[in-house]
Amino acid sequence: MQLMPGTAAELGVTDPYDPDQNIRGGVTYLKSLLLKYSHNEELALAAYNAGPAAVQKYGKVPPYRETRDYIARIKSTAGEQKAVPRPVHRTVEVVDGRAVTLFSNKPVTR
């Protein structure tokens, strides 16, 4: 997976040529983008390719040919999903002095 140096550093990837670090970092980043864009795959892929700032600037998939081609290529390679996944909500709680991440399909209410 391709990670920009700043993104790799944020994800703790110290050697982008190490397949284990690279794949873990890329999957973690893509998952965070899917959560950020409420599982909208096109926006998440656009942000992965062009950067979240570009998606924010246009409020949709940026009008960049490279980004549109990238999304089309990934979607055709991955195939169409039959079921639309429900959003996953994440919370962090402290249990026995440790931060524990919890996932649920129900929205977090505070």
N, C-alpha and C positions, 0 to 999 in steps of 0.2 A: 504494500500500500504506500501511497505517496503522502508524506507528512511534511509540511513546511517546518523549518527549524524551530520557530517559536512554538508552534503547536506540539511538536515532538517533545520539546523541553517541558511544556506544561503537563504533558502526559507521562513524564518520567522516562521517555525513550532516550537513552544515552547513546545507543548505537543503532541508527536506522537501518543498517545492513544486517543486523541480527534478526533473522526471520521471526523468532519468538517475540521480541520486543516490538518489531514493526507491525506484525499482525495484531498483537494485543493493543497497541496504541491506536492503530487504525480502526479497529472494531469499537474500541472505547469511544473514540471521537465520533464515529458514525452513529453510535447509539445515543450519544449526547445530543447530536443534531436531530435525530428522530424524536427525542423527547422535547427538544426546544421547539420543534415545528409540529407538535401534536401528531406525530406519525405520518406527516405529509411527506411521502418518499421523494417527490419531485423537488420540494424545497430543501430537504435534507441533502439530497445529491447535489443540488445547485450550490448550497453552502459549502459542501465538501470540495467542490471543484473551483468555484469562484470566490469563496469566502463568505462568511456570515454578513460582513459589512455590505457586500454587493446585494445580497438578498434583502437586507434591511433597507438599503437605498431605494430599490425599486418596489419593494413590498410584494414581490413575486419573483419568479425565475428571471434572472437578468437577461437582457436581450443580446447576450454574447453567443455567437455561433458555436464556439468551442464548448461552452457550458450546455447549450441545447443538444449538441451532438453527443456529448458525454452522457447526459441523462437518457437519451434515446438508445445509445449503445448499451448502457447498463441494464435498462429495462428489457431490451430485446434479448440480452444474454441471460438475465435472471428469469425471464418469463413472467407472465402475468399471474398474480396471486388470485386465488378463487375467493378467499375469505379476507375481509378487511380486519386487521387486528384492532382490538380495543386499546385505548390509551392506557399506559401504565403510569401510576403515580408513585413518586418516591418520597420517603421521609427518612430522616435520620434521628434516631433516639439514642440516648446514653443508657447503656445497660452495664451494670457493674463497672462503671468508670470507662467503658469503651464505647465508641461511636458504632452503632449498628444501623446499616441501611436496610429499610423495609420497603417492599414493593407491594402495590395493591391495584386492583382495577377500580377501586372506589376513590373519588376525589378526597383530598385531605381537607378537613375542616378544622379551623382553629378558633 
